[in-house]
Amino acid sequence: MRAIGSSFVLILLLFLVGLPLSAQYSFAKKTKFVRGYIIYNSGDSVTGYVGKPERNSKISLISFKIGDIDQATVKISPIDAERFAFGHFSKVYYSEEIPMQDKRSLGFLKRIMEGPYPVYYYEFLSNQHILIKALDGKLYDLLYPPNYDVPVNFPAGENKFTHILNIVFSGNESLLAGIGTIRPDKNAVLEYLSKYYESNKIPYRIIGQPQFRIKAGIFAGAGIDWLTWKSMEGGKTSAATAAPSGGIYICFYDKVTGLGILVEDNLSYDRFHFSYTFGIPGVSTEYRETFLKTAVNNARLGFSWSKSSGSGITGFFETGGSFLTFINPGFDNYEASLDIDTKVINSSRNNNVVVSSKYAGGFLRTGINFRVGKNTLTASLGGSYLAGSKDERMTSVTVGINYTMKFK
């Protein structure tokens, strides 16, 4: 029995000694450093490597390597820095006075929405904390407000979430009107603010979420086209011809950067006219006139950029590739020759003219977007230059109108 008792005591002592050692080992996890930056309170920014914090945590101190991953680690506190970011700058933490139960405490918090009312988020002891900064610069916890943000005699049955929102949006009747419909949920808060910003044309963004949008609509316009036919008697250019056009337009774009990819397809009708004279001096004079009538399909793939603005009027620029096809082209070729000696005119008419039916090139377009409710009316001016397989060249200047609808 004594031997068994001694063994038990020895095992217990080993357990008690090993417990703090194992705890120390488990908590001394290696910090993972990721590419990022810090902006100090002075306004100076420094790039380097940020010690990646625990997911959705509030932070009192961060590790940072200036410049290169091999540099020494320095500690940065919320007193020293305004903010830091990492993860392709999709995760941004700001130095804020965080409302705690006893007092406000300075720390780094992850901002999840930019705008007049910035939104923050962190988790602690399995509780989700959603915070909004009011226009006066004070931060409020919507789900777990401290006692100093709630009256001492606050009715037990009342909703603290709605009470805090009333404080945050004080003076803003548009936001106050619908706070009773907001669920106490992070996504619901972001959606409510997003709708308010969009309806009032106020710039905002949800950090870390690509703000991809799709807009699609119809296009109508008129172009002035020229076709240069280099194989025709040393190269001839048609008279300018007006070409009405219409089609569809789709653009996939990022709301934050304004960059997008566009796909467009339109139909137009062209009637090119060539006329010229040639011949042998003193012997004969020849006159030739050619008409080319054709429907034209023009498919475009390119890039779009639009300057964000809260006014509802934005400028844009587009460029890319243009691929054009003549659909069932028809020719009418008239020739006449005058023999100077006999004064006899010989004439003929035929349609034995060959021209390329496919062209490829590029286009540029710029203009202004006018917001009409949730949709957009666009006025544009553009130009394109394309080459055919038989050494033809087609130049076009187009004025157009787009009406597009936006989809999330």
C-alpha positions as CSV (number, residue, x, y, z in Angstrom):
1,M,0.0,0.0,0.0
2,R,2.9,2.3,0.9
3,A,4.5,1.7,-2.5
4,I,1.2,2.5,-4.3
5,G,0.7,5.6,-2.2
6,S,4.3,6.8,-3.1
7,S,3.7,6.2,-6.8
8,F,0.5,8.2,-6.7
9,V,2.2,11.2,-5.0
10,L,5.1,11.1,-7.5
11,I,2.6,11.1,-10.5
12,L,0.7,13.9,-8.9
13,L,3.8,16.0,-8.4
14,L,4.9,15.4,-12.0
15,F,1.5,16.4,-13.3
16,L,1.5,19.6,-11.2
17,V,5.0,20.6,-12.4
18,G,4.3,19.7,-16.0
19,L,1.0,21.6,-16.2
20,P,2.4,25.1,-16.3
21,L,5.2,24.0,-18.6
22,S,2.7,22.6,-21.1
23,A,0.5,25.7,-20.7
24,Q,3.5,27.9,-21.4
25,Y,4.4,25.8,-24.5
26,S,0.8,25.9,-25.8
27,F,0.4,29.6,-25.4
28,A,3.8,30.4,-26.9
29,K,2.5,29.9,-30.4
30,K,4.7,31.2,-33.2
31,T,3.4,34.5,-34.6
32,K,2.6,34.4,-38.3
33,F,3.7,37.5,-40.2
34,V,1.9,38.8,-43.3
35,R,2.4,41.6,-45.7
36,G,0.8,44.9,-44.5
37,Y,1.3,48.5,-43.4
38,I,1.0,50.8,-40.4
39,I,0.0,54.4,-40.4
40,Y,1.3,56.3,-37.4
41,N,-0.5,59.1,-35.6
42,S,2.0,61.5,-37.3
43,G,0.5,60.5,-40.7
44,D,3.7,58.6,-41.7
45,S,3.1,55.2,-43.3
46,V,5.4,52.2,-43.2
47,T,5.2,49.0,-45.1
48,G,6.4,45.7,-43.7
49,Y,5.1,42.5,-42.1
50,V,2.3,42.5,-39.5
51,G,2.0,39.9,-36.8
52,K,-1.4,38.4,-37.8
53,P,-3.8,38.8,-34.9
54,E,-6.4,36.3,-33.7
55,R,-9.5,36.3,-36.0
56,N,-12.0,39.0,-35.1
57,S,-10.3,40.0,-31.9
58,K,-9.7,43.4,-30.2
59,I,-5.9,44.1,-30.0
60,S,-3.9,46.0,-27.4
61,L,-0.5,45.5,-29.0
62,I,0.8,44.2,-32.4
63,S,4.1,42.9,-33.7
64,F,5.6,44.5,-36.8
65,K,8.7,44.0,-38.9
66,I,9.6,47.1,-40.8
67,G,10.4,46.5,-44.5
68,D,11.6,42.9,-44.7
69,I,10.5,39.7,-43.0
70,D,14.0,39.2,-41.6
71,Q,14.0,42.5,-39.7
72,A,13.7,42.7,-35.9
73,T,10.2,42.7,-34.5
74,V,8.9,45.9,-32.9
75,K,5.7,46.3,-30.8
76,I,3.2,48.9,-31.8
77,S,0.4,50.1,-29.5
78,P,-2.8,52.0,-30.3
79,I,-1.2,55.1,-28.7
80,D,1.4,55.1,-31.5
81,A,-0.5,54.2,-34.6
82,E,-3.8,55.3,-36.2
83,R,-4.3,52.0,-38.0
84,F,-2.7,49.0,-39.6
85,A,-3.8,46.6,-42.4
86,F,-2.9,43.2,-43.9
87,G,-4.4,40.5,-46.1
88,H,-4.0,42.5,-49.4
89,F,-5.2,45.4,-47.2
90,S,-8.7,43.8,-46.9
91,K,-8.4,43.7,-43.1
92,V,-8.0,47.1,-41.5
93,Y,-7.7,47.8,-37.8
94,Y,-8.1,51.3,-36.3
95,S,-7.0,52.6,-33.0
96,E,-10.3,53.4,-31.1
97,E,-11.6,54.0,-27.6
98,I,-13.5,50.8,-27.1
99,P,-16.5,50.9,-24.8
100,M,-15.9,48.4,-22.0
101,Q,-18.1,47.8,-18.9
102,D,-16.1,50.0,-16.6
103,K,-14.6,52.5,-18.9
104,R,-13.5,53.2,-22.5
105,S,-10.2,51.5,-23.3
106,L,-7.9,52.2,-26.2
107,G,-7.3,49.3,-28.6
108,F,-7.2,48.2,-32.2
109,L,-10.5,47.2,-33.7
110,K,-11.3,45.7,-37.2
111,R,-13.3,48.2,-39.3
112,I,-15.8,46.4,-41.6
113,M,-17.5,49.4,-43.2
114,E,-16.3,52.8,-44.3
115,G,-18.7,55.7,-44.4
116,P,-20.0,58.6,-42.3
117,Y,-20.9,55.9,-39.7
118,P,-18.0,53.5,-39.6
119,V,-18.8,50.0,-38.4
120,Y,-16.5,47.8,-36.3
121,Y,-16.6,44.2,-35.2
122,Y,-14.9,41.8,-32.7
123,E,-15.6,38.7,-30.8
124,F,-14.9,38.1,-27.1
125,L,-15.9,35.0,-25.0
126,S,-18.1,33.8,-27.9
127,N,-20.0,37.1,-27.9
128,Q,-20.3,39.1,-31.1
129,H,-19.7,42.9,-30.7
130,I,-21.0,45.3,-33.4
131,L,-19.9,48.8,-32.9
132,I,-20.8,52.0,-34.8
133,K,-19.0,55.4,-34.5
134,A,-21.5,58.3,-34.3
135,L,-20.9,61.6,-36.0
136,D,-19.5,63.0,-32.8
137,G,-16.6,60.5,-33.0
138,K,-17.8,58.3,-30.1
139,L,-18.0,54.5,-30.5
140,Y,-21.1,52.6,-29.3
141,D,-21.5,48.8,-28.8
142,L,-24.9,47.9,-30.2
143,L,-25.3,44.4,-28.6
144,Y,-23.4,44.8,-25.3
145,P,-23.6,48.5,-24.3
146,P,-21.8,49.4,-21.1
147,N,-23.8,50.8,-18.2
148,Y,-22.7,54.4,-18.8
149,D,-24.4,54.3,-22.3
150,V,-27.7,53.0,-20.8
151,P,-29.8,55.0,-18.3
152,V,-29.8,53.6,-14.7
153,N,-33.6,53.4,-14.8
154,F,-33.8,51.8,-18.3
155,P,-36.9,49.6,-18.5
156,A,-36.2,45.9,-18.2
157,G,-38.4,45.0,-21.2
158,E,-37.0,47.6,-23.6
159,N,-34.6,46.9,-26.4
160,K,-31.1,48.1,-25.6
161,F,-30.1,47.6,-29.3
162,T,-32.7,50.0,-30.5
163,H,-31.9,52.5,-27.7
164,I,-28.2,52.6,-28.7
165,L,-29.1,53.1,-32.4
166,N,-31.3,56.0,-31.4
167,I,-28.2,57.6,-29.8
168,V,-25.9,56.8,-32.8
169,F,-28.3,58.2,-35.4
170,S,-29.5,61.1,-33.4
171,G,-30.5,64.0,-35.6
172,N,-30.7,61.8,-38.8
173,E,-34.4,61.3,-39.4
174,S,-33.8,59.1,-42.4
175,L,-31.8,56.5,-40.4
176,L,-34.0,56.8,-37.3
177,A,-37.2,56.0,-39.3
178,G,-36.4,52.4,-39.8
179,I,-34.2,51.3,-36.9
180,G,-37.1,49.2,-35.6
181,T,-36.8,46.9,-38.6
182,I,-33.0,46.1,-38.0
183,R,-32.2,42.7,-36.6
184,P,-29.4,42.6,-34.0
185,D,-27.1,41.1,-36.5
186,K,-23.9,42.2,-38.3
187,N,-25.1,41.7,-41.8
188,A,-28.5,43.3,-41.1
189,V,-26.7,46.5,-39.8
190,L,-24.4,46.6,-42.9
191,E,-27.4,46.1,-45.2
192,Y,-29.4,48.9,-43.5
193,L,-26.6,51.4,-43.8
194,S,-25.8,50.3,-47.4
195,K,-29.3,51.1,-48.5
196,Y,-29.2,54.5,-46.7
197,Y,-25.9,55.4,-48.4
198,E,-27.0,54.3,-51.8
199,S,-30.4,56.0,-51.7
200,N,-28.7,59.3,-50.7
201,K,-25.7,58.9,-53.1
202,I,-23.2,58.8,-50.2
203,P,-19.9,56.9,-50.9
204,Y,-19.2,53.9,-48.7
205,R,-17.6,50.5,-48.9
206,I,-17.7,47.2,-47.0
207,I,-14.0,46.4,-46.2
208,G,-12.8,43.0,-47.3
209,Q,-15.7,42.2,-49.5
210,P,-15.3,42.8,-53.2
211,Q,-18.1,45.1,-54.2
212,F,-18.9,43.5,-57.5
213,R,-21.9,44.7,-59.4
214,I,-23.4,43.9,-62.8
215,K,-25.1,46.5,-65.0
216,A,-26.8,45.6,-68.2
217,G,-28.8,47.5,-70.7
218,I,-29.5,48.7,-74.2
219,F,-27.3,50.9,-76.4
220,A,-28.5,53.2,-79.2
221,G,-26.3,55.6,-81.2
222,A,-25.1,56.9,-84.5
223,G,-21.7,56.7,-86.0
224,I,-19.8,58.4,-88.8
225,D,-17.8,55.7,-90.6
226,W,-15.1,55.7,-93.2
227,L,-13.8,52.7,-95.1
228,T,-10.3,52.8,-96.7
229,W,-10.0,50.4,-99.6
230,K,-6.3,50.1,-100.2
231,S,-6.5,47.6,-103.0
232,M,-8.7,50.0,-105.1
233,E,-6.5,51.9,-107.4
234,G,-3.8,52.6,-104.9
235,G,-6.1,53.1,-102.0
236,K,-9.4,55.0,-101.8
237,T,-11.4,56.2,-98.8
238,S,-15.1,56.4,-98.9
239,A,-17.2,59.5,-98.2
240,A,-18.2,59.8,-94.6
241,T,-21.4,57.8,-94.0
242,A,-23.9,58.0,-91.1
243,A,-24.6,54.6,-89.5
244,P,-27.4,54.1,-86.9
245,S,-26.7,51.4,-84.4
246,G,-28.2,49.6,-81.4
247,G,-27.4,46.7,-79.2
248,I,-26.8,45.3,-75.7
249,Y,-24.2,46.3,-73.1
250,I,-23.1,44.3,-70.0
251,C,-20.4,45.4,-67.5
252,F,-19.1,43.5,-64.5
253,Y,-17.4,46.1,-62.1
254,D,-16.0,46.6,-58.7
255,K,-17.9,49.4,-56.8
256,V,-14.9,50.3,-54.7
257,T,-12.3,50.8,-57.5
258,G,-14.7,51.6,-60.4
259,L,-12.8,49.0,-62.6
260,G,-14.8,46.6,-64.7
261,I,-15.0,44.3,-67.7
262,L,-17.5,45.1,-70.4
263,V,-19.1,43.0,-73.1
264,E,-21.0,44.7,-75.9
265,D,-22.7,43.6,-79.1
266,N,-24.5,46.0,-81.5
267,L,-25.8,46.1,-85.0
268,S,-25.6,49.0,-87.5
269,Y,-26.2,49.7,-91.1
270,D,-23.5,51.2,-93.4
271,R,-23.7,52.5,-96.9
272,F,-20.1,53.3,-98.2
273,H,-19.7,55.4,-101.3
274,F,-16.5,55.5,-103.4
275,S,-16.1,57.7,-106.5
276,Y,-13.0,58.6,-108.5
277,T,-11.6,59.2,-111.9
278,F,-8.4,57.8,-113.6
279,G,-7.1,57.1,-117.1
280,I,-4.4,57.7,-119.6
281,P,-3.6,61.4,-120.1
282,G,-4.6,62.5,-123.6
283,V,-6.1,59.2,-124.5
284,S,-9.0,58.3,-122.2
285,T,-10.7,59.2,-119.0
286,E,-12.4,56.7,-116.7
287,Y,-14.9,57.3,-114.0
288,R,-15.7,54.7,-111.4
289,E,-18.3,54.7,-108.6
290,T,-18.9,51.9,-106.1
291,F,-21.5,51.5,-103.4
292,L,-21.2,49.0,-100.6
293,K,-24.3,48.4,-98.5
294,T,-24.1,46.1,-95.5
295,A,-25.4,45.4,-92.1
296,V,-22.6,45.3,-89.5
297,N,-22.2,43.4,-86.3
298,N,-19.7,44.9,-83.9
299,A,-18.7,42.8,-80.8
300,R,-16.6,44.4,-78.2
301,L,-14.7,43.2,-75.1
302,G,-12.8,45.6,-72.9
303,F,-12.1,47.4,-69.7
304,S,-14.1,50.1,-68.0
305,W,-13.3,52.7,-65.3
306,S,-15.7,55.0,-63.6
307,K,-14.9,57.7,-61.1
308,S,-17.0,57.3,-58.0
309,S,-19.0,60.3,-56.9
310,G,-21.8,61.1,-54.5
311,S,-23.4,63.6,-56.8
312,G,-25.1,61.0,-59.1
313,I,-23.0,62.2,-62.1
314,T,-19.8,60.3,-62.9
315,G,-17.2,60.3,-65.7
316,F,-16.0,57.1,-67.2
317,F,-13.4,55.7,-69.7
318,E,-13.5,52.5,-71.7
319,T,-11.1,50.8,-74.0
320,G,-10.6,47.3,-75.5
321,G,-10.9,45.1,-78.6
322,S,-13.5,45.5,-81.3
323,F,-14.4,42.6,-83.7
324,L,-16.6,43.6,-86.7
325,T,-18.4,41.5,-89.3
326,F,-20.1,42.7,-92.5
327,I,-23.4,40.7,-92.8
328,N,-24.4,39.8,-96.4
329,P,-22.7,42.9,-98.0
330,G,-24.1,44.1,-101.4
331,F,-22.1,45.9,-104.1
332,D,-23.1,48.2,-106.9
333,N,-20.1,49.0,-109.2
334,Y,-20.5,51.5,-112.0
335,E,-17.8,52.2,-114.6
336,A,-17.7,54.7,-117.5
337,S,-14.9,55.6,-119.9
338,L,-14.5,58.4,-122.4
339,D,-12.4,57.9,-125.5
340,I,-11.0,61.4,-126.1
341,D,-10.5,60.9,-129.9
342,T,-13.8,59.3,-130.7
343,K,-15.8,61.0,-127.9
344,V,-17.5,57.7,-127.3
345,I,-18.6,56.8,-123.7
346,N,-18.5,53.2,-122.8
347,S,-20.3,52.2,-119.5
348,S,-20.9,49.1,-117.5
349,R,-22.4,48.0,-114.2
350,N,-21.4,45.0,-112.2
351,N,-21.2,43.7,-108.6
352,N,-17.9,41.8,-109.0
353,V,-16.2,43.6,-106.1
354,V,-14.5,41.7,-103.3
355,V,-13.9,43.2,-99.8
356,S,-13.1,41.8,-96.4
357,S,-16.1,40.8,-94.3
358,K,-14.2,40.5,-91.0
359,Y,-12.3,43.3,-89.2
360,A,-10.4,43.5,-85.9
361,G,-9.0,46.5,-84.0
362,G,-9.5,48.6,-80.9
363,F,-11.8,51.2,-79.5
364,L,-11.8,54.1,-77.0
365,R,-14.8,55.7,-75.4
366,T,-15.5,58.3,-72.8
367,G,-18.6,60.0,-71.4
368,I,-20.8,60.8,-68.4
369,N,-23.1,58.6,-66.3
370,F,-26.3,60.1,-64.9
371,R,-27.9,58.2,-62.2
372,V,-31.7,57.7,-62.7
373,G,-33.0,56.0,-59.5
374,K,-31.0,52.7,-59.3
375,N,-30.3,52.8,-63.0
376,T,-27.9,54.8,-65.2
377,L,-28.3,56.9,-68.3
378,T,-25.0,57.3,-70.2
379,A,-23.9,59.8,-72.9
380,S,-20.7,58.8,-74.7
381,L,-18.3,59.7,-77.5
382,G,-16.0,57.1,-78.9
383,G,-13.8,56.1,-81.8
384,S,-12.5,52.9,-83.3
385,Y,-9.9,51.8,-85.8
386,L,-10.1,48.3,-87.4
387,A,-8.2,46.4,-90.1
388,G,-9.5,43.8,-92.6
389,S,-7.8,40.8,-94.1
390,K,-7.5,42.4,-97.6
391,D,-5.7,45.5,-96.3
392,E,-8.9,47.5,-95.7
393,R,-9.1,50.0,-92.8
394,M,-12.3,51.1,-91.1
395,T,-12.4,54.2,-89.0
396,S,-15.5,55.2,-86.9
397,V,-16.6,58.0,-84.6
398,T,-19.7,57.3,-82.6
399,V,-22.0,59.2,-80.3
400,G,-24.2,57.0,-78.2
401,I,-26.7,56.7,-75.4
402,N,-26.9,53.8,-72.9
403,Y,-29.6,52.9,-70.4
404,T,-28.4,50.3,-68.0
405,M,-29.9,48.6,-65.0
406,K,-27.8,47.7,-62.0
407,F,-27.8,44.2,-60.4
408,K,-26.1,43.2,-57.2
